[in-house]
Amino acid sequence: MSSTTGSIVGRVIDANGNPVSGVNVAVAGGAQPHHDIGATTNSDGVFRLGGMLPGSYDVMAHKSTMTGSAQVEVSAASPSDVEITLA
């Protein structure tokens, strides 16, 4: 039985490359039906957005306004990685 969802795993860093904790990260649009998925970065600046349908998503980090993009594909391989830098 194969999975029908994927994940985006990423890291939020500042302009000096240091991880930023406590940043709210969310996706909007894409294939998700009628709701956004979100997470908060840990002490290493890492977040994981799971249970996502395949498709393209805008990834938003909220401590300041920042965005990135990610593609979700269902596979046994590692989840999509996205890195967002705080300006």
C-alpha positions as CSV (number, residue, x, y, z in Angstrom):
1,M,0.0,0.0,0.0
2,S,1.5,3.3,-1.0
3,S,1.2,6.7,0.7
4,T,-1.0,9.4,-0.9
5,T,0.6,12.4,0.9
6,G,4.0,13.9,1.2
7,S,5.9,16.4,3.4
8,I,7.9,19.6,3.2
9,V,10.9,19.8,5.6
10,G,12.8,23.0,5.8
11,R,14.8,25.4,7.8
12,V,14.5,29.1,8.5
13,I,17.7,31.0,8.9
14,D,18.7,34.7,9.4
15,A,20.8,36.8,7.0
16,N,24.0,35.4,8.7
17,G,22.9,31.8,8.2
18,N,21.9,31.2,11.8
19,P,18.8,29.2,12.5
20,V,15.7,31.0,13.8
21,S,13.4,29.3,16.3
22,G,9.7,30.1,16.9
23,V,8.9,31.1,13.4
24,N,5.4,30.2,12.2
25,V,5.6,28.5,8.8
26,A,2.5,27.7,6.7
27,V,1.5,26.7,3.2
28,A,-1.4,28.1,1.2
29,G,-3.0,27.1,-2.1
30,G,-1.8,24.1,-3.9
31,A,-3.8,20.9,-3.7
32,Q,-4.8,21.1,0.0
33,P,-8.6,21.2,0.3
34,H,-9.9,24.3,2.1
35,H,-7.3,24.6,4.8
36,D,-3.8,25.7,5.4
37,I,-1.1,23.5,7.0
38,G,1.4,25.0,9.4
39,A,4.2,24.4,11.9
40,T,6.6,26.3,14.1
41,T,10.4,26.1,13.8
42,N,12.3,24.3,16.5
43,S,15.6,25.5,18.1
44,D,17.5,24.5,15.0
45,G,15.1,26.5,12.8
46,V,13.7,23.3,11.3
47,F,10.0,22.7,10.5
48,R,8.0,19.8,9.0
49,L,4.7,20.2,7.1
50,G,3.2,16.7,6.8
51,G,0.1,15.1,5.4
52,M,0.2,17.2,2.2
53,L,-1.3,16.2,-1.1
54,P,1.0,16.2,-4.2
55,G,1.3,19.6,-5.9
56,S,3.0,23.0,-5.7
57,Y,2.7,25.2,-2.6
58,D,3.7,28.7,-1.5
59,V,5.6,28.4,1.8
60,M,5.3,31.4,4.2
61,A,7.3,32.1,7.3
62,H,5.8,34.6,9.8
63,K,8.2,36.5,12.0
64,S,8.7,38.8,9.2
65,T,7.0,38.3,5.9
66,M,8.9,35.8,3.9
67,T,7.9,33.3,1.2
68,G,9.3,30.4,-0.7
69,S,8.0,27.6,-2.9
70,A,8.1,23.9,-2.8
71,Q,6.9,20.9,-4.9
72,V,5.4,17.9,-3.1
73,E,5.6,14.5,-4.7
74,V,4.5,11.2,-3.2
75,S,7.5,8.8,-3.1
76,A,9.6,6.8,-0.7
77,A,12.4,9.3,-1.2
78,S,13.2,12.1,1.3
79,P,10.7,14.9,1.6
80,S,11.1,18.2,-0.3
81,D,13.6,20.6,1.4
82,V,13.1,24.4,1.4
83,E,15.3,27.0,3.0
84,I,13.9,30.4,3.9
85,T,16.3,33.2,4.9
86,L,15.1,36.0,7.2
87,A,16.0,39.4,5.8
